Each structure stands twice: as C-alpha cells, then as structure tokens.
Amino acid sequence: AQTVTQSQPEMSVQEAETVTLSCTYDTSENNYYLFWYKQPPSRQMILVIRQEAYKQQNATENRFSVNFQKAAKSFSLKISDSQLGDTAMYFCAYAGNNRKLIWGLGTSLAVNP
Amino acid sequence: KAGVTQTPRYLIKTRGQQVTLSCSPISGHRSVSWYQQTPGQGLQFLFEYFSETQRNKGNFPGRFSGRQFSNSRSEMNVSTLELGDSALYLCASSLTGYHEQYFGPGTRLTVT
C-alpha cells in the first residue's frame, strides 16, 4: 500500500525568507500524481501545486516550487519570499492508479512577521 | 465558476442518530470524493463517486455510505453515530477523478 510521510510536524519561517517542507512517499506504481495542498486555519483546503511522476521537470507556481526526486521518492515544497498569508497546514498527497488521495499528516507552517 | 459547496457547515448530533451531509461539486465535475479529517488520524479517504456509481471505497465501516445524483451532487450518510465519528468531513470534486481535486469548506460534525 502507498504511504506518504511528512517528517516535520511544525515549522516556522520569517516573513520574506524561504522555507522547504519535506515529503517522502512509498509506492510500487510507476505513474502517479503528487500534490501539495494548503489548509489555512478554519479555511478550506486549497491546491498549491501538482506534479506528474512522468515529468522530470519540477513544477512551479509563482513562489511555490517542488523538488521531485522520483528515485528517492521525495517531493519537497519550497516557498520563496514567505508571506503571512502562507501560514497554514500543508499536506502532501499521492494519487495513483486508483485515484484515491493518500495523505501525509501535514506540516503546520507559521510565518512570523 | 462557483466552488464546491457543502451543507450544513456545522452539525451536532447525539450518539445513535444518523446524519446526511451534502456536497455540490463544481459545475462540469463528475467525480466527487469524501474524506474524514480528524486530529489523530489526519485525512482519510471515504469513497469516490463518478456518474452516480461508487468507484472507490476506503476502509470505513458500512455505517458510512454515500450516493451521487444525476446532477453530480453527492450525499454521504452516517448511521448509528459514534463519538469517534466527530470530525471534519470534506468533499472534493474533480473533472474525472484523474485530475486534481477541489475541496469544499467541509462539514464539522460533533457527536455528543
């Protein structure tokens, strides 16, 4: 069975600095998708970025980028120029052939002024 | 386009009762998935519906059930509520299920 591990339960960063959130996963599938979702306090889950496993190029979305290492089964999220609005719970998720989203337990990120 | 909507947003029920939660997906999205989110277990997949058929199911007891209507709206039902069913229930829609999922605000269920 697939698993997703986020080893950092909590992190903090100063406004305008860069922070990297870690995620590792385990799978025997070759084709799959990886996602980072953000859940601000008392607000709904928002998709931050997605990566298709067959693409070697790392996905980027404005200040958000990933470092996808397929062989190492690693999928980290880098947030550049952190903003107060980035304060949230960040979840790494995996979707394989059965389309079920398998979630990590999340990393709580606090951006400090 | 309007986002995913879920009703009600908050619900308080007593043990043994049953509850029905509703989800309206983004227009054009045919796949609806349900998740349970708790502090202890995190996010867990309940089931996915596509074109009125349950296409995937997670590891939850039969007390948890769902359905999807022809307009893609979905409902989930929990019967014989237990204290451990207290959670945030999230609904997500997707074009086909093979794309990224878009989440609703959730229904906060408290069982007393």
Interface residues (C-beta under 8 A of the other chain):
Chain A: Y33 F35 Y37 R43 Q44 M45 I46 L47 R50 F91 A93 N98 R99 K100 L101 I102 W103 G104 L105 G106
Chain B: S31 S33 Y35 G42 L43 Q44 F45 E48 R55 N56 G58 L90 A92 G97 Y98 E100 Q101 Y102 F103 G104 P105 G106
